Amino acid sequence: MSTIKERQGLIADQAGKMGMKVYQPATTGKNTTPRQELQHENGKVVTLEEAIKKSGLKDGMTISFHHHFRGGDKVANMVVAKLAEMGFKNLHIAASSLIDVHEPLIEHIKNGVITKISTSGLRGKLANEISHGLMENPVVFRSHGGRGSAIANGDLHIDVAFLGASSCDPMGNALGFSRSENAKSICGSLGYALPDAQYADKVVILTDDLVPYPNTPNAISERNVDFVGEVESVGDSSKISSGAIRDTKNPRDILLAQQATKVVLNGGYFKNGFSIQTGSGGASLAVVKYIRQSMIDQDIKASFALGGITAHMVKMHEEGLIGRLIDVQSFDKVAAESLKNDPMHKEVSANEYASADEPGSATHMLDMVILSALEVDVNFNVNVLVGSDGIIRGAIGGHPDTAADSALSIIVCPLLRGRIPCVVDEVTTLITPGNTVDVVVTEYGIAVNPNRPELKERLEKAGLNIVDIHSLKERANSIIGTPAALPFGDKVVGVVMNRDGSVMDVIKNITE
């Protein structure tokens, strides 16, 4: 048996061969500070201002936010106001989306705190001001899957991510809901925040419910979090379903939903094990309600529903009609509560949801998607971002991602909105390429992409009113005439990226 000195020599020799240091025993005793005190003394828990200072944020850097609280979001405005107070300038905001509630950012653009924006969408007064040329640098628009890919491959580098969470422990384990009695907010899935948490240089979690360790199962892991800040409120949960998310009672939307449902039932993919996603528009959301009875009558079960999950999908899941829910964004509080309580309701990141670079992304397994549109042209190209008045008023979302990857993509839109045609010669802004769109449903007939003759044959055999898309455009013009050209200026206010990272279109300023 070797002596201690011999073993120490062998250890030193082996460590040298391996290029490693030799273990040295500690000279102090075990730390006996009570664990609860250690939690509260954890260096990650700081104020928002301390987090900003410690993050190393400097002028010209990129910060990011998510929009899971939608119309109730308080984080972006809170953080940017603090940054303005601290004197920061020339920042790039890389948000998953910006909406009406973010109107206060206008002043921060005017005073130079914000000089660049990357996002999936813009709405409200902020969008109106930018459409008229507020910013010197054009806003870069990406789909949700495209944003996830850009963050992962470094095209969109985030220096500091400020991510709101409904609950978080002192180590940084964060969720979009809370299991504590002090819960103030709930947003459900944090899918669009997950790429930021994974790839940002520094990650700051802001929460209004700091809970004891461990906050599990977590959406965002402590290993990706640098700082945790407790604030008064991160969001108003009652406004998750505000804005574009609506349960329609409009007779025209109901008619469109009924027609789209006929396409779903007769398109060749409505069989046991099918998968489905619906967009945020009223007609597309309503389709789920209408296929429910057919599923019951024909004893057909869906394997999963994907994307933004709604109360209707939760109900069908609980009834056994949908096997699993794959949730990148909870569209209402019912969906958020379901994610909290149901193990078959799965939260996924934007990359797992719709990244073109992820071989296993869920959209690659998607059978049918029903999406809305502002405009469709005779080549089946779709615009969901810029209104008929030239004002940015929407979001790309997962529109081009799901249309490209699904087996059957169905676009639902009226022929006219007021006196504005929705079927046109050429879309104002190209968002979803026509080669990825299979069917366009209007109240005046259903157009099928010529690339899908077998689909057209199925729908005609089912007795659906199939028409040529050119005839829909001509009918719209016969009712309201040909609209005058929009008064676009020469300034580029937006750049639309394809999901592969290439520039697909530009948006000019509107001069009115």
Secondary structure by P-SEA (a helix, b strand, c coil): cccaaaaaaaaaaaaaaaccccccccccccccccaaaaaaaccccccaaaaaaaaccccccccccccccccccccaaaaaaaaaaacccbbbbbccccccccccaaaaaaacccccccccccccaaaaaaaaccccbbbbbbcaaaaaaaaaaccccccccccccccccccccccccccccccccccccccccccccccccbbbbbbcccccccccccccccccccccccccccccccccccccccccccaaaaaaaaaaaaaaacccccccccccccccccccccccccaaaaaaaabbbbccccccccaaaaaaaaacccccccccccccaaaaaaaacccccccccccccccccccccccccccbbbbbbcccccccbbbccccccccccccccaaaaaaacccbbbbbbcccccccccccccccccccccccccbbbcccbbbbccccaaaaaaaaaaccccccaaaaaaaaaaaccccccccccccccbbbbcccccccbbbbbbcc
